[in-house]
Amino acid sequence: MKRFHSLSITALLFGLLSCDQGKRSADQRQPGADSLAMREKFASSPVLDAQTAIKQMQYDDGLEVQLVASEPLVVAPVTTTFDEKGRMWVVEMTGFMPDTAGTGEDQPNGKVVILEDTNKDGVMDKRTVFLDSLVLPRAICLIENGVLVATPPKLWFIENNNDKPGKRTLVDDQYAAGGNVEHQPNGLLRAMDNWIYNAKSDKRYRKQGDKWLKEPTHFRGQWGITQDDYGRLYYNNNSENLLGDYFSPGLGGINPYQQNAAGFDQRIVPDNHTYPIRATPGVNRGYQKGTLDDSLRLVNFTAACSPVIYRDVLLKNYTGNAFVAEPSANLIKRNILSDSSYVVKGKQAYKGKEFLASTDERFRPVGLFTGPDGALYITDMYRGILQHKTYLTPYLKNEIKMRNLSLPLNCGRIYRIVPKGSHPALPVMDTSTAALVQYLKNTNGTLRDKAQQLLIDRQAKSAVGALTAMAESDNNQVARIHALWTLEGLHSLSLPLVEKILQGHDPELKLQALAALPAVLNSSNVKALAQALDTLADNKFLAPVVAYQLPLLSKADKSAAAKLEAKMINAYARDRYVSAALVNNAAGRETALLKQVPDTTLVLNKQLQSVLKHLDNQANAKKMDKLRKDYPLGHKLFTTVCQTCHGKAGEGIAAMAPPLNESNWVNGDKKKLISIVLFGLTGPVEVHGKVYKAPEINGDMPGIGASDEFSDVDIAQLLSYLRGAWKNNAGKVMPADVQQVRKQYSGRQKPFTAAELTN
């Protein structure tokens, strides 16, 4: 995938079937002959050995699926990464949903294991347990002499002493605080800009010496995160195929009240149709009209996870394509991406079929990765239950019981996709400094990333000369980008190099150099760089990234920053991407900036007005503290269930859920609100005078009344908390109120519609 300045040229489970599920009993469906035939054909769900499971897969001609590892060598794998020795570090989430009640989910049986192919036949044959006794581990990242491991709610750095755990350092005790298994941070992607990014998170991390840095960034995705050759990030949520950023991930994220900044969290592939090759009644909303077609096959994504941009040439027809796993439908989606200016758009590669699909209901692809051998790797959790207990519907409980999907829990597979008849070996990298520099030219993105990381981990200053020469003039654009960021990571990026790139002809290199400016700009060179930025601001393609340098410029020279800001306001107040950057820079002075753009038709004016609305919530801090003390159970339930879709400040999250703050549903008739929370709500729904419906909001709000986790006291506290939170000012809800609504609708399973509740 290439990018030009003119036209054209990656929850499992935890996005899995999550906060868009409602409830409706199976008898609400009126199955036709096709659906009855499909149900009869797939009435049973036998456990297959790995080789037999491969035979149940259909995939593109000219390709081959090969087994890399299976039980007992690996169990319940959810993610993996590769080291320079060609070994796989695998996270095993053994404890996820042992049964439909989640019994024993809190047991410390998760592991991080190292898999190795000792005889180089492409099949792993050695297992080393690096860490055990973990509770629901979910993410891993190799860095320096150790490993970052996420075990909710904490993020740990653990030194590696010859494949044995050493000293432990707590990096973040709130890494995955709040939320539930389906809605907690994951990913730990070590990106091209040398920061570590996550899905379902607005934090990024970086190791400097013995210290760990933590900074705010844009909120991204749900389960899985990946990057392309330009360091742009891609992710998704459970019902949306592919989301992503148009710009370098380190830009922006400064203004805490700016939501949905243009150019970030963009809908890259709007088509969310799926094409399973088997009946898929075992999804949480399978009872609901439109979820399954007449053949009981899933119509749209409900568990999109682990996107990956394929970054190699071994699968030559797929380079730059985005692949997305859909474990609830037993398939992997392929999307073709293209660029127009900095805007990335994508479309599904096929109509009516998938890149890979299986007739085995227990095939659960939850992780996709480009291997250092060029193969496309798949981690298959291989199990029946994917839906977490918090949202599990009676309908799905029945499906699980009918086909005995609870057991076994000791399976797991890793596959790779290669050209038919080929057997590429996982390479052991030459880790000499000279060789690592040359790896930056490799056609394999995983090897390039690893080479950059190893050079930085070792602070290989002897490579600075070669890296500078590569960044200046090599004819390999991707190598130049890697060299630039490797120098940044070595704290050896020079002003002359940045100036040379900014004066050059490659617009992509200019974007990268602008994004790396924090590494070189200081009080001694600010005047020269301010002049360069002023000139570059005239280029519409570069203007958004120039605007994102204003906070940095302001620290060194406030007058130069103010002058450049005024120029960009005058030129780009109608441009949504530049306006987003200007709003990012205006943290704390939005009102003053708004006076400069009084025209309410301007994009910049509208974006500032939106931020000022969110700022109003700051005045409610004392009120929120009191609510947390008055309703501790309600606050806990909000943070673990509600905020993951509706946002921490109740302002909603794009494509997931509408606002709760000042919502007519929250502040109105408490019986209606209780009904929604108990039984769910299916769209469309109007909030703040705006109608929320597909495709803007995908799926429905689930009810939690059928969950054994939450008592009527819990639910009453939750609703009392919500009805008093932020700018809401409605009355309390008592447990007796919840009991009364339960009694009124006894036996109901389907979600309400807005029309039902308003009539």
C-alpha positions, 0 to 999 in steps of 0.5 A: 500500500502506497500513499501519495500527496495527490490522488490515490496511491489490523476481542477476541472474544473481547470485542467479541459479542459485547455491548451491542447484545440484546435479548430475545428468546429463540421462539421469536424467530420464524425459521424457514426451510433453509434455516431448519435444514442448516440447523439440522446439518450443524446440530452437533459440534464435534471436537476435531483434531487440528489436521481434521480441522484444517480440512474443514476450512475453505480459502483462496486458491494457491494457498495452504493452511499449515499447522504450527502448534496444537494442544497440548503444546499450546492451550487457549492462545489469544495473542502472540509475538515473535522474537529474533530467534524465530520463537513465538511468545504466546499468551494463554488465557486458559481461564476464560469462561469455563462454563456459562456462569464463568465459574473459576474465571478468577483462577490463576491458570493463565500462562506466557509460553515460548514455542520453538521449532527446533528441527526447522520443519515449520512445526513447533516442538518445544514449549517453555513456560515463561510465566504461569499463575496469571489471571486472564492475561491478555497482551505481551510485548518484548522490549529490552531485556524483558517482557511487558505483560498485561494481567488486569488490572496491572501492567508489568515489566518482567526481566528475562533471565535466560527464559526465566522471569526475573525482577518485576516492575509495576508499569501501570497499576491502572492499565486495565482498571474497570471494564470487564473481560470484553472491554479492557485494554490489550494490544501492547503494539510497539509502533514505528514511533517507538511508543507502545499503543493499545486497543480499548485504551487512551494511554501509550507507554515508552521505556526510557532508561529505568523509567516508564513514561505514560502519556494520553493518546487517542482512544482506539478500538476494542480487541487488537491493534496493528500498523502499516508501513507508515506507522499508522494504526488500525483497529476495530470494535466488535461490529465494525470491520476496520477502523484506523488513523490517517496520521502518525499516532503520536499526534494529538491526544493533548486536549482531554475534552476533544472527542473523535478528532478528525483523522483518528478513529476513522471508519476505513472499511464501512462494509461489515457484511460477513459470509460464513460457510456454516450455520452460526446460530451460536451468537448472542443475538442469534434470536434477533431478526436481521442477525442471521439470514434464512440459512442461520448464517451471521449477516454482519460482524459481531465479534471483529477482532485482531486486524493485521496489515499484511506486510510482506511479499510471500503472499504476493497478491495480498501485500498491504491488505487488511485481514480481520478475524471474526471468531463468532462466524469462524472466518477471516475477512480480507480487505483491500486498502488504498490511499487518496492524499492521507485518507485511507479507504478500504473495501472487502476483497470479495462479494459473497465469500471470505478469504478463509472460512470454516465449517468447524464451529469451534474454530475461533481465530482471535489473533492474526499476525504477519510472521517473520517468515512472511506467512500469515499466522492465526491463533485459534482459541479453539473452544465453544464459548466466546461470549463473556458472562456479563452479556450472555443471553438465555438464547445463547446459553441454550445454544451452548447447552444443545451442542455441548460447547462448554467443553473441552477447555484444553484445546488451542491451535496456531496455523500459518497461511503460505503459498501452496507447497511452500515451507518457509522457515522462521528466520533466526536474525543476524543481530550484529549492528550492521546486519540489523541496519540492513534488515530495515530494507527487508521486504518483511515488516515484522523483521524491519520492526524487530531490527529497529527495536533491537537497535534501540534496545541496545542503544547501538550508537555505532549505527548512527552514521549508517542510519543517517545515510539511509534516512538521507538518500536511500531509494527505499522509502520504507527503509528511510522511514525506519531509519528516521525513527530508529535515530529518534529512538537512539536519541540521535536524530539531528536537525540537519537531517530533519531539515534535509527531509523537509526540503526534499520532494517526498511528501511521505518522508516530510510527514514522518519528519514533522511527526518526529520534530519533538526529538529535535526542536529546542530553544536554540533552533526554534526560529529556523524550524518556525520558518520552515513550518510556516512555509510547509503550512501552505501545503494542504497535504502537510498542513494537518501535521504542521498544525499538530506541532503548535503545542511543541512550538509554543513551548519554545517560542510562543509568539512564533506559535501564535503567528502560525496558529493565526495563519492556519486559522485564516487558511484552514478553518473549513478543513476538518483535519487542520481544525482538529489539530488546532483544537488539540492545541487549544486545550484550556483556551477554547473560549478565546479561540472561538472568539476568533472564529465566530462564524458558526458554519466553520468546521473549526467553530463547530469543533470548538463548540463540541469541546466546550460542551465536554468542558462543562463536565469539569465543573461536576467533579465534586458532584461526581465524587459524592455520587461515587461515595453515595452509590459505590455499587452503582459506580462500580457497575458503571465503570465495568459495564456502561462506560465501555460503550457510553464513555467515562463522561457519559458522552457516548463513544462513536459507533458504539453507544449514544450519550447518557449525559443529559439523555432524555432516557436517563432523566425521564420516566425511571420505569422506562430506564429500568426496563432498558437496563433489565431487558435491553434496547434495540434501535433506532433511538433518539437522544438529544434530538438526534436519532441513533441507528445503524450504521452510525451505532452498530448493534443494540444495548444489552440488558443485564437483568438475566445476569446472576452477577447483578442484584436489584440493589446493584441495578438500583444504585447504578440507575441512581448514579446515572440519574445524578451524574454529570448534568443529569438531575433526576430522582433516585431508583430504589430496589423495589422499583427494579423488582416491580418492573421485573414483575411487570415484564416477567417472562420477557426476554426480547429487548424493548424498542423505543416505540414500545417505551414511548407509546 
